[in-house]
Amino acid sequence: MTHATTMKEEPVRLLFEMTREDNPRLYDDLIRFNKGTKRVNRLRFLAHEGLIAQHWMAAQGVAAMGPLINPASEPSVSSSVARHTNQVFEAPPVGEG
């Protein structure tokens, strides 16, 4: 048993400050709510969804990996195909040139 499982379940209390520079997307999402319960519940919801997504991605990664293979000693992409792909991204935008 780990220390965490032998301890009685106590609530986790958090107090933190965050500026927009720390995490702009999260800050913008949370600032929509006034201080208090709504903001705390939104942060709790985002944390919960993040954990679910993280566990789902880990499970999908393990299932999709299958048997491990040795990396190829030679590149598996043809140099001519790679050259064409690079040219697509180097082309000027439509209407310019």
Secondary structure by P-SEA (a helix, b strand, c coil): ccccccccbbbbbbbbcccccccaaaaaaaacccccaaaaaaaaaaaaaaaaaaaaaaaaaaaaacccccccccccccaaaaaaaaaaaaccccccc
